[in-house]
Amino acid sequence: MEAKFSLQVQNEIKNLRKLVSQWEDLFFIEVAYYLEGWALFLREKALFSRLIVIFKSYTKDYYDLKSIEISLDLEKKERYNELYKREKINQIDLVCELRDVIYGKDLIEATSSLCKKLIS
């Protein structure tokens, strides 16, 4: 049986979807399956939005979290800029980290980094 159809994987996804459902007014939520794992995508419902990606390998017990800024270029094509990345997060820390990113931790860190570059 393929890993993506296993009861354990489906329960992990179900539990994570239940957790993020509290923010469904702010995000479009989608699950995607890959050869090496699965990902949960939260795309912000805003003009200039962020994409938050939670990835979990079928063979590892930890998650990776990324926040990506989505903007449009002059040809109106989407451009992606990674704002924040944290790897190897356990399930308990994922909840806290996700909440912090949803409420702007990624934006604050990206802005602070940009200001430091401009000053120096």
C-alpha positions in Angstrom: 0.0 0.0 0.0 1.3 3.5 -0.8 2.3 5.6 2.1 -0.2 8.4 1.3 -3.1 6.0 1.7 -1.9 4.7 5.1 -4.2 5.3 8.1 -1.4 7.1 10.0 -0.8 9.6 7.2 -4.5 10.2 6.7 -5.0 10.8 10.4 -2.0 13.2 10.5 -3.6 15.2 7.7 -7.0 15.1 9.2 -5.7 16.4 12.6 -3.7 19.1 10.9 -6.7 20.2 8.8 -8.8 20.3 11.9 -6.2 22.5 13.6 -5.9 25.0 10.7 -9.7 25.1 10.2 -9.8 27.9 12.8 -8.1 30.1 10.2 -10.2 29.1 7.1 -11.7 32.6 6.9 -8.2 33.9 6.2 -6.7 31.1 4.1 -7.5 28.7 1.2 -6.4 25.3 2.4 -5.2 22.5 0.2 -3.4 19.2 0.6 -1.0 17.8 -2.0 0.7 14.4 -2.1 4.2 13.8 -3.4 6.5 10.8 -3.8 8.5 11.7 -0.7 5.7 13.2 1.5 2.7 15.4 1.7 2.1 19.1 2.1 -0.6 21.3 3.4 -0.8 24.7 1.7 -2.4 27.8 3.3 -2.8 30.6 0.8 -3.9 33.9 2.3 -7.1 35.4 1.0 -5.6 38.8 0.3 -4.5 40.9 -2.7 -0.8 40.5 -1.9 -0.8 37.2 -0.1 1.4 34.8 1.6 1.6 31.0 1.1 2.4 29.0 4.2 3.6 25.4 3.4 3.7 22.6 5.9 5.6 19.6 4.6 5.9 16.1 6.1 7.9 13.3 4.8 6.4 9.8 4.9 9.6 8.5 6.5 10.4 11.2 9.1 8.7 12.2 12.3 9.1 16.0 11.8 7.6 18.8 9.8 9.1 21.6 7.7 7.4 25.0 7.6 7.9 27.8 5.0 6.3 31.2 4.5 6.4 32.6 1.0 5.4 36.1 -0.2 3.4 36.1 -3.4 3.6 39.2 -5.6 2.9 40.1 -9.3 5.6 41.2 -11.7 5.0 43.7 -14.6 3.7 40.8 -16.8 1.2 39.9 -14.0 3.0 36.6 -13.3 3.3 35.4 -9.7 6.6 35.8 -8.1 7.6 34.0 -4.9 9.9 35.2 -2.2 10.7 33.0 0.8 10.1 35.0 4.0 10.7 32.3 6.6 11.8 28.7 6.9 12.1 26.3 9.8 12.9 22.7 9.4 12.7 19.6 11.6 9.8 20.8 13.8 8.2 18.2 16.1 4.4 18.0 16.1 3.9 20.0 19.4 6.2 22.8 18.3 4.5 23.0 14.9 1.3 24.3 16.4 3.1 27.2 18.1 5.3 27.9 15.2 2.4 27.9 12.7 0.3 30.2 14.9 3.3 32.6 15.2 3.8 32.7 11.4 0.1 33.2 10.7 0.1 36.2 13.0 3.1 37.8 11.4 6.4 36.4 12.8 7.6 35.8 9.3 6.8 39.3 8.1 8.4 40.9 11.2 11.6 38.9 10.7 11.7 39.6 6.9 11.2 43.4 7.5 13.8 43.5 10.3 16.3 41.7 8.0 15.6 44.1 5.2 16.1 47.2 7.5 19.4 45.8 8.7 20.6 45.4 5.1 19.5 49.0 4.2 21.3 50.5 7.3 24.6 48.7 6.8 
